[in-house]
Amino acid sequence: MENISENIPKSFYRNERMLTSMIDAYMKCNHVQRAESIFNETKNPSNEMINAMMKGYIVNHQAKKAIDFFKNAENPDAILYNLFFNACAQIGSNEMLNLMETISEKIPKSFYQNERMLTSMIDAFMKCHDVRRAEFVFKQTKIPSSEMINVMMKGTIVILRE
């Protein structure tokens, strides 16, 4: 990756898609600092770039950094909320549960149509041991997907084993 990025023409560094792809690639190669460097040099990062950073932090087991990115996002989209819940699930603490409660109240109603975000939200609540809230989100879904059902079942089994 280093050799390739050194040979990229400087004009490409003005291309947002190219930068987002480079951030994604560096994160997948565990070069978090290089990805951060590219991101930090960007004047107005898009949600796509923030998505790539958050996903990279989660993949590299740095969920707290992903949550910090989310907190600084101005207009989070459904993907950012999804990644936020994935990061909270990775940590699975009471602190994350409190944060999720606060953030959940701010989610635009239209995002509650997003099956992936809802599945991540259910997973995060289950991993923070809040079965009641996970069930509430699950029951609000008219036709739960098999993924949602799996997350509820797995979470219940894990909690019962503890």
N, C-alpha and C positions, 0 to 999 in steps of 0.2 A: 504494500500500500504506500509506503514511504516513497519508493522509487517512482511510482506512477504519479503521485501528487506533486512531486518535484518537477515533473515534465509537463504539467498542465499549464497552458498559456495563462498569463495573468488576467487576460480579459475574461476568462471563464469564472474567475472569482467574483464577478459581478452577476453571475447567473444564479439565481436563488435555487433552482432545481439542482444544479450542479453542487452547490454548497450543501444542500439538504442530503443529497446522495453521498457526499463525502463524509458528512457527520454520521450518517447511518453506517457507512462502511467502517469508519474508524471505531465506532462503538461496537460493531460486530466483531472486530479484531481486538477488542479490549484495549484500544488506544484512547482512553477516555480523555486524557489531557489534550491530545491533538484535536479531538472533536470539540472540546471546550474552547480551545484556542480559535478555531474557525467560527464557532458561534459567537464568541466574545468580540470578534472583529467585525461582526455584522451589525450595521447601524440599526436597522428595523427588522428584526427577525420575524418571519411569518409564523402562523400557527403550525405549519408543516415542519418548520425547523425546530420549534419547541416540541412538537410530537416526537421528532427523531431523537432529540436530547432526552426527553422523558423516557421513551422506550429504551434507549441505550443505558440510561442509569438503572432502570429496572432489570434489564438483562445482565448488567454488571453488578447486581446486588447492592445498588446504592439508591434505594428507594427514597430515602430522606431528601436527597438532592432532586429527585423527580418531583417530590411534593413541593419543594421550594420553588421549582420552576412553575408548577401549577399556580402557586400562590401569587406569583408575579405576572401571570398571564392576564391580559386586559379583557379580552372577550373570548373566554374558553368555548370551544366547540364540543360536540358530543365525543369526539375522539380524545380530546384533552381530559374530559371528565372520566372517560373509560380508563385512560392511563392513570389518572389520579386514583381511582378505585383499585386498580391493579397494584399500585405502589402501597396503598394502605393495607391491602391484603397481604402483601409480602412482609410487612412489619407486624401487623396483627396485634396491636396493643390498645389499651384503654385511651391513650392519647390520640391514636388514629381514629378510634370510635367517636370521640368527642369532635374531632375535626370533621369527620364524615357527616355527623349530625348537622353541623353548621353549614357545610358545603351543600348538603342535600337540599336544604331549604332554599338555596339560591339557584338551583338548576332550573332552566326554563322548562315549562310544562311540555313543550314540543319534544324535548329530548327524552321524555319518558316513553316515546314510541321506539326508541333505539334499543333493540334487543341486546346488542353487545354491551352497551353501557349498563343496562339493567342487570344483565348476568354478572358483570364485574362488580356492580354494587351489592348484589346478593352475596357473591363470593366474599367480598370484603367484610360485610356484616357478619357472615358466618365465621370467618377467620378471626374476627374480633370478639367472637362468642356472643353476638347479639342476635339470637335466633328469632326473637320477637320481631325485630325490625326487618330481618331478611324475609320472614314469612309475610310481613305486611307488603313489602315490595313485590314478592312473588304473587300474592293474591290479587294485587292490583292489575296484574297482567291478564288480559282476556284469554289468550291462548298461549300458555307458557311453552317455550321451545324445549326440545329434549336437552339442550345444553343447560337451561335454567333448572330443569328437573334434576339433572345430574349434579349440579352444584349444590342444590338443596339436600339431596340424598347424601352426597359425600360429606358435606358440612355436618349433617346430623350424625352420621356414623362417627366422624372424628370427635365430635363433642361428647357423644355417649361413651366413647372409649376412655375419655379422660377422667 
